[in-house]
Amino acid sequence: MEANINTEFRPLPDLLAASVERFAAQRAIVFNGRTTDFAAFGLMTDRLAAGLAARGVQKGDRIGLFCVNSDAFAIAYFGIVKAGATVVPINLLLNPKEVAFILNDAGARGLFYIDLLGISVQAFRSAVPALEFAVCIGDQKAAPGDLLFKDLLADSGTPPTLSIDPSEDVAAILYTSGTTGRPKGAMLTHRNLASNAWSVKEALLLTPGEDVLIVTLPMFHAFAATACMLFPLLYGCTMIPVPRFDPILVAQLIQTYGVTHFLGVPSMFASLLHMPDEHTAKLAPLKYAISGGAAMPVEVMNRFEARFGKLIYEGDGPTECSPVTCVNPIGGTRKPASVGLPVPLVAMKILDETGREVPHGVIGEICVKGPNVMKGYWKLPDDTREAFFGEWLRTGDLGTEDDDGYFFIVDRKKDMIIVNGMNVYPRVIEEILYQHEAIREAAVVGEPDDLHGEIPVAYVALKPNAQTTAADVRKFCRESLGRHEVPRKVFFMPALPKNAAGKILKRELRKHGELERGIDSRTDE
């Protein structure tokens, strides 16, 4: 393993160049029936980088990327990186206010956006005064003054010659909400991403020039960005982006293109189980599937494997780790409810609050060390320091390690909720709920859900003589929150339970939910 480390730590443009040279004629991306081979992908990303450089983009500039899963997303991503800039992928589910905050916080000079999101871009554009230019991807009319993606691809210039330090220069900043509600940008260097892409290749036993991955996970998310985009493009496999998860379409694409690997979150596997029987055979080309982003219900795993005859290997990893840290060994022993063993180059331990390792079987915080661990949080040195025990990143997950080295996540240290593999923080929702004129107290907890992994559930107490409905509360939340953050259920209580110090007891709310689930809740579903 050591012999490969220095090679894999080269900057991303260098690794892509090697892949393009080796696999030039092979298909790199298939999207909407359009095939792009590695040679064409290399040429287009070169031209895009040249076009950006000609327009003043310099090393270290931050450029936003607001785009659905597509070949254009990958081309823009690598074009930005080849120009020496840092790509800032934007969660498509975010409210315009949240998008504006991220772009302002990152100090983004430019933005790539797909025409389908043009209305959303117009909604936040005026709130990002420092944005110097925007590039519209697609055939629809762009806003006046915006550049066109196709015009940049027509540039005949050459990309800038840059000196990139893989360990220091940041390739991407991925924003993940903080426990206080303030989004934090995880700075991932070229070394972080390159090493993790290599670890994915080694851990998943994927074969360059042979394997085909379908990309249903959002490419703005760390899981898809590394495992479904960076890995195949850097190692000669084929990626098939899908803008919106549709089980029947996914099954058809798997059959048509001989997809060998499906990587998804538990809700996707549950949706595939609901397909009519005539689609079952379409998953035959798969070698196996990978689940991450949220805990995989054992029942869903068992039903999927029984119906399709394909094993699911569960893994895990936070954005701050680029993100893959562990997975059940392919072809080896799988343990139910376990996220498996650390992937190559990555070390994991269970530490207590003082940073000391605890014995096997004892619950503590899962901590990670390796070349995949982020450089730090963008412009947040205090948060960065708090995130580490020396070289060990504190993931915030509580878990255990067994005598075989397998890791198990038993709970989250904070109150984070994971909806379809995406982090949702109750504090963010609570702040909005408290802005509602009728609400006196509010708290949000997660509730297990077979389809989404978890859903946010709000508990509120109203002001004296005030009235409102669950439908109104959810409508109010939609004005300021992403769709995945809006509470799916709203419970009304005379007062929320508190301890002697006046702190709301969320554990009592969870108990209430277990007893009253689906009985006293009022929803507009």
C-alpha positions, 0 to 999 in steps of 0.5 A: 500500500505504501508504494502507491501513496505518493502517486495517489497524492498528486493533484486532481488535474494530474490524476485526470490527465493520466486517466485520460491518456490511459483510457482515451477511447473508453466511455467516461460518462453516459448522460441522456443517451450522450456518451463522452469518452475520456479524451473528450472529457479531458479536452472539454475540461481543458477548454473550460479551465482556459476560458475561466483563466482568460476571464481572470479566474486565479488560483484559490478563487472560489466558484459555486456549482449549482447543478443537477447530476449530469455530464455538465456537473463533472465537466464544470467541476474539473474545469474549475479545479484545472483553472486552479480554483476551488469548487463549491458545490451547492445543495439543490434542496437549499432555500435561496437564503441558504444558498446566498449565505454559502456563496457569500461565506465562501467569497465566491467570484463566480457561479455555474448553474443549470438553466433549470435552476434559473428562477432560484438563482434569480431569487438569491442573485441580488443577495450575493453582491460579490458574485462577478460572473455566472455561467448558465448550463443548458439551452434555455435563455440565460440571465442578461450578462451571464456567460454560456457554458457552451461558449466556454467549451468552444474556447481553444485556449490551453489551461493555465500551468499551475503549481499545486500543493496537494496537501495545502491547496483546497480543491473543494469546499463542501458545506455542512450545517453546524450544530449552531445552525451556521453552515460550515465549509469543510476544506478538502485538499487535492490530497484529501480527495485523491487519497479517498478516491484511491481508497474507494478503488481499493476497498470496493474492488472496482476494476478500471476499464470495466466497472460502470457506476450509476449516479443517483446520489446527488453529486453535490454530496460528498458521497457521490462526489468521491465514490461516484464521480472522482473515482470513476473519472480518475481510474477509468470506469464509467459513470451514468448520472441520473438527475432525479431518482426514479426506480424504474428508470434506474432499473432500465439504465442498469440493464441497458448499460450493464451497470455493475455497481449501485451506490445509494442511501437506504430510502433508494433501496426501499423504493426499488423494492416497490417496483413491479415484478417485471423490473426485477430482472433488470438489476441482473448486471449488478455485482453488488450494491453499497449503502451509506449516508444513513443507517440501513434497516436490516429488514430493507437489506434482507428484502432487497437481497432476497428479491434481487439476489444482490448483496448490500455492503454498508459503509459510512463517512462524514463530509469532513473525511472526503467522505469514505471512512469504512465499509463492510469488506467486499466478499468478506464477512458482513455484520448486520448494523455495522458500517464495517472496517476502515478503508485503506489509508484510514484509521478509526478509533473510539475515544472518550471525552478526554481523547483516550481510546476506550475498550472494545464494546464500550460506547464512545465517539468515532474518530478518524485519522488519515490523508482523507481528513479535511484541512479544516473548516473555512474561516472557522479556526475555533471550530476546526480546533474543536473538531480534533483530538490532535490528528484525530477528527471527531466525527460526532458519531457515538459508536463501538468497535468489536474485537474484529475491528468492525465499527457500529454507530449507535447514536449521534452525539448531537441531535443531527437528523439524517434525511435521505443521507443528508444532514438536517440539524434541529436547531436550524428548524427550531430557529424558524419555528420560533419566528412563527407568530403563534409559537411559544416553544419549539423543539425538533427531533428525528423519527425513524422512517422506512423510506427516508431513514429519518424525518424531522418532527416538530413539537410546539406549544402555542402562545395564549389564545393563539391558533394555527395548524400543522399545514400552516406551520409547515408552509411557514417553514418552507419559506425559509428551509430546504424541502428536506428540513421541513418537519413532516409532522407537527405535534401540539402540546400545552407545554414542552417537557423541561428539566429543573434548569428549564432545558427542553427534554428531547428524550421525553419528546422522543418517548412521546413520539413512540407512544403517539406516533400517527395518533395525535399528530396533525399533518397536511400530508 
